[in-house]
Amino acid sequence: YFQVSFLQSGTYDEIMIPIRNRCKIRPLVKVKRA
């Protein structure tokens, strides 16, 4: 899942907040997946 990718990047704190907002996670995941 995208969560693993974020963990490796070291942005767990920043991702934890947006995790509640799926709108913000969707674009972030698309950028990392691209």
SULSUL-V215408 format. One record per helix or strand of 2 or more residues. SS is the DSSP state (a for helix, b for strand). FROM is the first residue (numbers start at 1). TO is the last residue. If there is no record, write none. Layout:
BEGIN
ss->[SS;SS]
from->[FROM;FROM]
to->[TO;TO]
END
This chain:
BEGIN
ss->[a;a;a]
from->[2;12;22]
to->[9;19;33]
END
